């Protein structure tokens, strides 16, 4: 026994080396479990504060390009608003028409009509929290983004993050004042997406920050270049119809049952300044309901 | 004397980490060569530091850096590995330089050639481990090795330059 201890003492450096390496490997492999531990992430208070200070200094150097970007975003939003106003005025006309028709119906029937409850529920489903990007990377295989707002602003894990151009990523960890976002440019990220009404999954293949892959689109469909790819809205992270990108190249290999589609991403991940965290109302209700139905 | 040296090492730790995070973290050449100059802190630890202590210092440094990269464990694994092989390398290379009068490792005390071989080897090991762990699939393995090689060159150049920059002061005060 004594000899054993003596031996262990002699190789203690080696043992500690092995133990520390095993801890590291455990942290790397079980990453998904530990990424919620804000202490080990860039969303921890110390790291967040340092990033915020550096981002504030950097701001002065990129002020001009930033302003240009914001102006472009603003004009595109203004254009969208104009077209939406037009659609809205048409809808108002249509609605008044319908209301008129409805009033001619029997009043007792009206209140019992099952469609009525849908007409009442016109409240917004999503809230957008504007935040600033204080740390960003595009060159690694697993890229993350740090935001300057956290749980105090209502941000929580598993919320979607979008910008004016399109999808950015998903919140993976929050502290009081900062949040870490898993960028779309991460080999672990998947986004449920839609192209010409068909469901697929968007995945990123390193190392090109302007391209991604769309998988699970069956070969009987007709996919043309430049067709828009948007989020499907079938999970509780992103709203429906947020832009992901356009079809860059759709290949049909001989023995494959699915398309091989390259996406030209619409978001410019190299110049992310301001992004929006998407907060879905009634998300818990939806998740609970889904979990319940899966359980049965 | 001993306290003074520990204090100097702690200042070194924060200095290298902050220089790395504030400046060299953003330095990337041709999307291939990354600069990890914080490794210099581990390279420049005194040669007579207890091995187990060095391992823990490496582990802590790595984890601290990992927080900034959101890559839990990757830098830590690489740092623990180089702190483990460091004493063996010093022993193997000591034929060209003896540590009889001082345990300080720096380009001024050991000479350029010795430091170049020593730092180059350890940086290559560190970067290879780091980039190979980062590679999720085997199809990018050559790309990663390529990155590791050029990053080592870049880090080595930065570390040597920093040595001349900082070292000029310490030599005067000695």
Contacts between the chains, C-beta under 8 A, distances in Angstrom:
chain1	res1	chain2	res2	distance
A	12	B	52	6.5
A	13	B	51	4.5
A	13	B	52	5.6
A	13	B	55	7.0
A	13	B	84	7.5
A	16	B	52	5.4
A	16	B	55	5.3
A	16	B	56	7.8
A	17	B	55	5.8
A	17	B	80	6.5
A	17	B	84	4.5
A	20	B	55	5.9
A	20	B	56	7.7
A	20	B	58	8.0
A	20	B	59	5.0
A	20	B	76	7.7
A	20	B	80	4.6
A	21	B	77	5.9
A	21	B	80	5.7
A	21	B	81	7.1
A	23	B	59	7.8
A	23	B	73	7.7
A	23	B	76	7.9
A	24	B	59	7.7
A	24	B	62	7.5
A	24	B	73	4.2
A	24	B	74	7.6
A	24	B	76	4.7
A	24	B	77	3.7
A	24	B	80	6.6
A	25	B	73	7.0
A	25	B	77	6.7
A	26	B	73	7.6
A	27	B	72	4.7
A	27	B	73	3.3
A	27	B	76	7.4
A	28	B	72	6.8
A	28	B	73	4.1
A	28	B	74	6.1
A	28	B	77	7.1
A	28	B	133	6.3
A	31	B	72	6.2
A	31	B	73	7.7
A	34	B	72	6.0
A	35	B	72	7.4
A	40	B	63	7.4
A	40	B	66	7.2
A	40	B	67	6.2
A	40	B	72	5.1
A	41	B	67	6.5
A	41	B	70	5.8
A	41	B	72	7.6
A	42	B	67	6.2
A	42	B	68	6.2
A	42	B	69	7.8
A	42	B	70	5.1
A	44	B	67	6.3
A	47	B	67	5.0
A	47	B	68	5.8
A	50	B	21	6.5
A	50	B	22	8.0
A	50	B	68	7.9
A	51	B	68	8.0
A	54	B	21	7.8
A	54	B	22	6.0
A	135	B	68	7.9
A	137	B	69	7.8
A	139	B	28	6.0
A	139	B	31	5.8
A	139	B	34	7.6
A	140	B	69	7.5
A	140	B	71	7.5
A	140	B	134	6.4
A	141	B	134	5.3
A	141	B	135	6.6
A	141	B	136	5.8
A	141	B	140	7.6
A	142	B	70	7.4
A	142	B	71	6.7
A	142	B	134	7.4
A	142	B	136	8.0
A	144	B	69	7.9
A	144	B	70	3.8
A	180	B	70	6.0
A	187	B	136	4.9
A	187	B	137	7.8
A	206	B	140	6.2
A	207	B	31	7.1
A	207	B	140	7.7
A	207	B	143	7.4
